[in-house]
Amino acid sequence: MRYPQIFINHSGKSIFIKPIDLNGGKNSFAINMNEISDDEKLKKSYDLLNSGKFIYQEKLKQHRDINRIYSQSINTVRVHSFYNQEKDEVELISALMRFGKDGVEVDNGSAGGLYVAVDLNNWRLIGNGKNYYSNGGTIFKSHPNSNTIFNGFELPFKEEVYPLIDKAHRLFPNKMIGWDLAFTPDGITIVEGNYSPHLVMAQVSSGGFRQHEGFNRVFGEYIK
């Protein structure tokens, strides 16, 4: 039996696997290659991965400050950027941070996670966390597993955010992109860019699009 080359290339490491045609963390999971040690487990993994198309990513090591809040998932900041063609300028419109909870390995709200607004000026979390209304619409002053208070928590590597997104956004024709950024011990890395980011989550975290100067202006550009 031939196994995906990824198993050979990442022997002894952990990899994160997600389908290319689904969202919200559905059917995404991590595999520690050291734990796949017998033929039965290998066949089960192979059969699953052979049933669809997946992206394979070496699992990131998360920054210790973020681990203080929740360490069992890679918790990402979703930053919404907009390309202003008239000014030839990439603008950062808003940001929110997502966290897994209760042992879940992904930070997606649809998988039970929660999200908190981020202040783009000082790179700190703002206010309380929230989860999707479909999951109860609960308000969290602190993370339910670590009890770390959200409001005022400072995120690392503020100075890296704009240069990274400015360079990345200019590679694509989209006016608006939702970027998922992860914090590693060595800096920020882009996990993925979303051409159609979750707007309900963005609307709730920003206090409503009509009241938010950035979104209000950007949507005005879209409908001209």
C-alpha positions in Angstrom: 0.0 0.0 0.0 1.3 3.4 -0.9 0.7 6.2 1.5 0.6 10.0 0.9 4.1 11.4 0.6 3.2 13.8 3.3 3.5 10.9 5.9 7.0 10.3 4.8 8.1 13.9 4.6 6.7 14.7 8.0 7.8 11.6 9.9 8.1 12.4 13.6 6.1 15.7 13.3 2.5 16.8 13.7 0.5 18.0 10.7 -2.8 19.7 10.4 -5.2 18.6 7.7 -8.2 20.3 6.3 -10.5 19.8 3.3 -10.2 22.2 0.4 -13.9 22.5 -0.2 -15.3 23.0 3.4 -15.2 25.8 5.9 -15.7 26.5 9.6 -13.2 23.9 10.6 -15.4 21.0 9.4 -13.5 17.7 9.0 -10.2 19.5 10.0 -7.9 17.6 12.4 -4.4 17.2 13.6 -2.3 14.1 13.3 0.9 13.4 15.3 2.9 11.2 13.0 4.5 9.5 16.1 1.1 8.2 17.1 0.5 6.4 13.8 2.5 3.3 14.6 0.6 0.3 13.3 -0.9 -0.8 9.9 -4.5 -0.5 11.1 -4.1 3.1 12.1 -2.2 3.9 8.9 -4.9 2.3 6.7 -7.7 4.1 8.6 -5.9 7.5 8.1 -5.2 6.7 4.5 -8.8 5.7 3.7 -10.1 8.9 5.3 -7.7 11.1 3.4 -8.2 9.3 0.2 -11.9 10.1 0.3 -11.5 13.7 -0.6 -9.0 16.5 -1.3 -7.1 18.0 1.6 -4.5 20.6 2.4 -1.6 19.4 4.6 0.1 21.9 6.8 2.9 21.3 9.3 1.3 22.1 12.6 2.5 25.4 14.0 4.0 26.0 17.4 2.0 28.7 19.1 3.4 31.7 21.0 3.4 31.2 24.7 1.4 34.3 25.4 -1.5 33.0 23.3 -1.2 29.6 25.0 -1.9 31.3 28.3 -5.5 31.8 27.0 -6.0 28.4 25.2 -3.2 26.1 24.1 -5.1 23.2 22.4 -5.8 25.0 19.1 -4.0 27.5 17.0 -5.9 30.6 17.8 -6.0 33.1 14.9 -6.7 36.7 14.4 -9.0 37.5 11.5 -8.0 40.8 10.0 -10.2 42.4 7.3 -8.2 44.3 4.7 -9.4 46.5 1.8 -7.5 47.6 -1.2 -8.2 51.2 -2.1 -7.5 51.4 -5.8 -7.7 55.2 -6.0 -5.0 55.6 -3.4 -3.1 52.4 -4.2 -3.3 51.6 -0.5 -4.2 48.6 1.6 -6.3 49.5 4.6 -6.9 47.4 7.7 -10.6 47.7 8.5 -11.1 45.6 11.6 -9.8 42.6 13.4 -11.1 39.9 15.8 -9.5 36.9 17.5 -10.9 33.4 17.7 -10.3 30.8 20.3 -11.0 27.2 20.6 -12.4 25.8 23.9 -13.2 22.6 25.8 -10.4 20.5 24.1 -11.4 21.3 20.5 -8.4 21.6 18.2 -9.8 24.3 15.9 -10.8 27.9 16.8 -13.8 28.2 14.4 -17.0 29.5 15.9 -19.0 26.9 14.1 -17.0 24.3 15.9 -17.9 25.7 19.3 -15.2 28.4 19.6 -15.6 32.0 20.5 -14.3 35.4 19.3 -13.2 38.7 20.7 -12.7 42.1 19.0 -9.2 43.4 18.5 -8.2 47.1 18.7 -6.0 47.7 15.6 -4.4 50.7 17.2 -2.9 49.1 20.2 -3.2 45.4 19.2 -5.2 44.5 22.4 -8.4 42.5 22.8 -11.5 44.6 23.5 -14.4 43.7 25.8 -15.9 40.3 26.1 -15.8 37.1 24.0 -18.9 35.8 22.2 -19.9 32.6 20.5 -22.3 32.1 17.7 -26.0 32.6 18.4 -26.5 29.0 17.2 -24.3 27.9 20.0 -26.1 30.0 22.6 -24.8 33.5 22.0 -23.0 33.3 25.4 -20.9 36.3 26.6 -17.4 35.4 28.0 -15.5 37.9 30.2 -12.7 35.4 30.3 -11.8 32.2 28.5 -13.9 29.4 30.1 -11.0 27.0 30.3 -8.1 29.2 31.4 -10.0 32.0 33.1 -7.8 34.5 31.4 -9.5 37.9 31.1 -9.9 39.0 27.5 -10.3 42.8 27.8 -6.9 44.5 27.5 -4.9 41.4 26.7 -2.0 42.5 24.5 -1.2 40.5 21.4 2.5 40.1 20.3 4.2 41.4 17.1 2.0 44.4 16.5 4.7 45.9 14.2 4.5 42.9 11.8 0.8 43.0 11.0 0.5 45.8 8.4 3.6 45.1 6.4 2.7 41.5 6.1 -0.9 42.1 5.0 0.0 45.0 2.7 2.4 42.8 0.8 0.0 39.8 0.7 -3.1 41.7 -0.3 -1.3 43.2 -3.4 -0.9 39.7 -4.8 -4.6 39.2 -5.3 -7.3 41.1 -7.2 -9.9 41.1 -4.4 -10.9 44.4 -2.9 -11.6 42.8 0.5 -9.9 39.8 2.1 -10.2 38.2 5.6 -6.7 37.1 6.7 -6.2 34.5 9.4 -3.0 35.2 11.3 -1.3 32.8 13.7 1.3 33.7 16.4 4.4 31.6 16.6 7.4 32.1 18.9 9.2 33.8 16.0 6.5 36.1 14.6 3.2 36.2 12.7 2.4 33.8 9.9 -0.6 33.8 7.5 -2.6 30.6 7.8 -5.0 31.5 5.0 -6.8 34.3 3.2 -10.5 34.3 2.7 -12.1 36.1 -0.3 -15.6 35.7 1.4 -15.0 36.1 5.2 -17.7 35.5 7.7 -19.5 38.9 7.9 -21.9 38.0 10.8 -18.9 37.5 13.1 -17.3 40.7 11.8 -20.5 42.6 12.3 -21.1 41.5 15.8 -17.4 42.1 16.9 -17.3 45.5 15.3 -20.5 46.8 16.9 -22.5 46.8 13.7 -21.5 47.9 10.2 -23.5 51.1 10.2 -21.7 52.3 13.3 -18.3 51.2 12.2 -16.5 53.8 10.2 -14.3 51.4 8.3 -17.0 48.9 7.2 -19.4 51.7 6.5 -17.0 53.3 4.1 -15.8 50.1 2.5 -19.3 48.9 1.7 -20.0 52.3 0.2 -17.1 51.6 -2.2 -18.5 48.2 -3.1 -21.9 49.5 -4.1 -20.8 52.5 -6.2 
